[in-house]
């Protein structure tokens, strides 16, 4: 287990879709601690946030974009509810060099 939480090369892909039903209880503080202690998320290039609420997904994107020493190459936000124009603007700010963006089955909100 020690190798897994200290080797950032094992963490190029982050699939958080399993947290989508309970995203309010996502342990962001624990992820921040792991990164501070081990620079664990410095190699992240692929993020899956399918089914996440847009407001919570932005917080996670910001965190991983700030941690990674590389450009985020792919983002999956399929089936995310309440996607807004400002959400897409945030994607451009945090991870503007995307190679792949999965937006299948998102729901769009025109309220900002």
C-alpha positions in Angstrom: 0.0 0.0 0.0 2.9 2.4 0.7 4.0 2.2 -2.9 0.6 3.1 -4.2 0.3 6.3 -2.1 3.9 7.5 -2.7 4.4 6.8 -6.5 2.8 9.5 -8.5 3.3 7.7 -11.8 0.6 5.2 -10.7 -1.9 8.1 -10.6 -2.1 9.3 -14.2 -5.8 8.4 -14.5 -8.3 9.4 -11.8 -11.8 7.9 -12.0 -14.1 9.5 -9.5 -17.4 8.5 -11.1 -18.0 6.2 -8.2 -18.3 9.2 -5.9 -21.0 10.9 -8.0 -23.9 9.7 -5.9 -22.4 11.1 -2.7 -20.1 13.9 -4.0 -20.9 16.1 -1.0 -18.9 13.6 1.1 -16.0 13.4 -1.3 -12.8 13.4 0.9 -11.2 16.4 -0.8 -9.2 17.3 2.3 -7.7 13.8 2.4 -6.8 14.0 -1.3 -5.1 17.4 -0.5 -3.2 15.9 2.4 -2.0 13.0 0.2 -0.8 15.4 -2.4 0.9 17.7 0.1 2.7 14.7 1.7 3.7 12.8 -1.5 2.9 15.1 -4.5 0.7 12.2 -5.4 -1.4 13.8 -8.1 1.4 15.5 -10.1 1.1 13.1 -13.0 -2.7 13.2 -13.5 -3.6 13.4 -17.2 -7.1 11.8 -17.3 -10.1 12.6 -15.1 -13.5 10.9 -15.0 -16.2 12.9 -13.2 -19.2 11.4 -15.0 -22.5 11.9 -13.1 -21.0 14.6 -10.9 -22.9 17.8 -10.2 -21.3 20.6 -12.1 -20.7 22.8 -9.1 -18.8 20.1 -7.3 -17.0 18.9 -10.4 -15.4 22.4 -10.9 -13.8 22.2 -7.4 -12.3 18.8 -8.2 -11.0 20.0 -11.6 -9.4 23.0 -10.0 -7.7 20.8 -7.4 -6.3 18.3 -10.0 -5.3 21.0 -12.5 -3.3 22.8 -9.7 -1.6 19.5 -8.6 -0.6 18.2 -12.0 2.7 19.1 -13.5 1.3 18.0 -16.9 -1.6 19.2 -19.0 -4.8 17.3 -18.4 -5.4 15.4 -21.6 -8.9 14.0 -21.1 -12.0 14.8 -19.1 -15.2 12.8 -18.9 -18.2 14.7 -17.6 -20.8 12.4 -19.2 -24.2 12.4 -17.6 -23.4 15.5 -15.5 -26.4 17.6 -14.5 -26.6 21.4 -14.5 -23.7 22.1 -16.9 -23.6 25.9 -17.6 -21.6 28.2 -19.8 -19.5 29.2 -16.9 -18.7 25.6 -16.3 -17.2 25.3 -19.8 -15.4 28.6 -19.2 -13.8 27.1 -16.1 -12.7 24.1 -18.0 -10.9 26.4 -20.4 -9.2 28.2 -17.5 -8.2 25.2 -15.5 -7.5 22.7 -18.3 -7.4 24.6 -21.6 -5.2 22.1 -23.5 -7.7 19.2 -23.5 -7.4 16.5 -26.2 -10.6 14.7 -25.3 -13.8 15.9 -23.6 -16.7 13.5 -23.2 -20.0 15.5 -22.7 -22.4 12.7 -23.7 -25.8 12.9 -22.0 -25.1 16.0 -20.0 -27.9 18.3 -19.0 -27.5 21.9 -19.7 -28.7 24.7 -17.3 -29.2 28.2 -18.7 -29.2 29.6 -15.2 -25.9 31.0 -14.0 
